[in-house]
Amino acid sequence: MKKIILLFLVVCNCLICSSAGISKDILTANTWKVVYPDFHGNKIHIIKVYKDNTLEIRVTYVTLNETVSALFKYYLTDKKTSEFDIDKVGGADTGCYLVFANTKDLEAKEKFFVCWENISTDKNIIEFRDEAGQKWLLEKQ
């Protein structure tokens, strides 16, 4: 009986952990710095997420002392996607995946987009995995 109860608790814990995802409130509450990958100290990535479903990525090229930025539209979803769905922008406030596309590409037939899977979240660090399996650690600034 103890083994059955233990197994039940483990299964419940797995279900709770896998469905947690990330919330828009956590993303928009802070500015985030990419701490991994570290790009060998050559680039610094700062990500700011806004409540209007806009995401800004600023990249500073350290050796050039130059900063560039780009704006993206984003949405949260619980299902991994194979294309960017503009109709989902502004829909859900939580999800297991953060999906974003450059605002300049939104009208293009073939949109370049990124889908990050949320792996873990606490109040200071968010961990994502991209389509290629690369982990991204974002630290609250």
C-alpha positions in Angstrom: 0.0 0.0 0.0 2.9 2.4 0.8 4.4 1.8 -2.6 1.1 2.6 -4.3 0.7 5.8 -2.4 4.3 6.8 -3.1 3.8 6.0 -6.8 0.7 8.1 -6.8 2.5 11.1 -5.2 5.3 10.9 -7.7 2.9 10.8 -10.7 1.0 13.8 -9.2 4.2 15.7 -8.7 5.3 15.1 -12.3 2.0 16.3 -13.6 2.1 19.4 -11.5 5.7 20.2 -12.5 5.2 19.6 -16.2 2.1 21.8 -16.4 3.4 24.8 -14.5 4.8 26.8 -17.4 5.5 30.5 -17.2 3.2 33.4 -16.6 3.1 36.7 -18.4 3.3 38.5 -15.0 6.7 36.9 -14.3 8.0 37.8 -17.7 6.8 41.4 -17.7 7.8 42.1 -14.1 11.5 42.3 -14.8 14.2 43.0 -17.3 16.1 39.8 -18.1 19.8 39.2 -19.0 20.9 36.1 -20.8 23.5 34.5 -18.6 23.8 31.3 -20.6 24.9 30.8 -23.3 27.5 33.4 -22.4 28.7 34.1 -26.0 32.3 34.1 -24.7 31.8 37.6 -23.2 31.5 39.1 -26.7 27.7 39.8 -26.6 25.3 40.8 -23.9 21.6 40.0 -24.5 19.0 42.0 -22.5 15.3 40.9 -22.9 12.4 43.1 -21.9 8.9 41.7 -22.1 5.9 44.1 -22.2 2.3 43.5 -21.3 1.2 44.5 -24.8 2.7 41.3 -26.1 5.9 42.9 -27.4 9.3 41.5 -26.5 12.5 43.6 -27.1 15.9 42.0 -27.4 18.9 44.4 -27.1 22.3 42.9 -28.0 25.4 44.7 -27.0 28.5 43.8 -29.0 31.2 44.3 -26.3 34.2 44.6 -28.6 32.5 47.0 -31.0 30.8 49.0 -28.2 27.6 48.9 -30.2 24.0 48.0 -29.3 21.3 46.8 -31.6 17.7 46.0 -30.7 14.7 44.2 -32.3 11.1 44.0 -31.4 9.1 40.8 -31.5 5.4 39.9 -31.0 5.0 37.0 -28.6 2.4 34.6 -27.1 2.3 31.9 -24.5 1.0 28.4 -25.3 0.9 24.9 -23.8 1.5 23.2 -27.1 4.8 23.2 -29.1 4.1 24.9 -32.4 5.5 24.5 -35.9 4.5 28.0 -37.0 3.8 31.4 -35.6 0.1 32.0 -35.1 -0.6 35.8 -35.0 -4.1 35.1 -33.7 -2.7 33.7 -30.4 -0.9 37.0 -29.6 -2.5 38.4 -26.5 -4.5 35.2 -25.8 -3.1 33.2 -22.9 -1.4 34.7 -19.8 0.4 31.4 -19.0 2.0 28.6 -21.0 4.8 26.1 -21.3 6.1 27.7 -24.5 7.1 31.3 -25.3 6.7 31.8 -29.0 7.9 35.0 -30.7 8.5 36.5 -34.2 10.1 39.7 -35.4 7.5 42.4 -35.9 9.0 43.1 -39.4 8.2 39.5 -40.5 4.6 39.4 -39.3 3.1 40.0 -42.8 5.5 37.6 -44.5 4.1 34.3 -45.7 7.1 32.4 -44.1 7.7 34.0 -40.8 10.9 33.4 -38.8 9.9 32.6 -35.3 11.4 31.2 -32.1 9.7 28.7 -29.7 11.3 28.4 -26.3 10.1 25.7 -23.9 10.0 26.8 -20.3 12.1 24.3 -18.2 12.1 25.9 -14.8 11.3 29.2 -13.2 12.0 30.9 -9.9 11.8 34.6 -8.9 15.3 35.3 -10.2 16.1 32.8 -13.0 14.1 31.4 -15.9 15.4 28.5 -17.9 14.3 27.8 -21.5 15.2 25.3 -24.2 15.0 26.4 -27.8 14.1 24.2 -30.8 17.7 23.1 -31.3 17.9 21.9 -27.6 20.1 24.9 -26.6 19.4 26.0 -23.0 18.9 29.7 -22.3 19.2 31.0 -18.7 17.7 34.4 -18.1 18.5 36.2 -14.9 16.4 39.0 -13.4 18.1 42.4 -13.5 
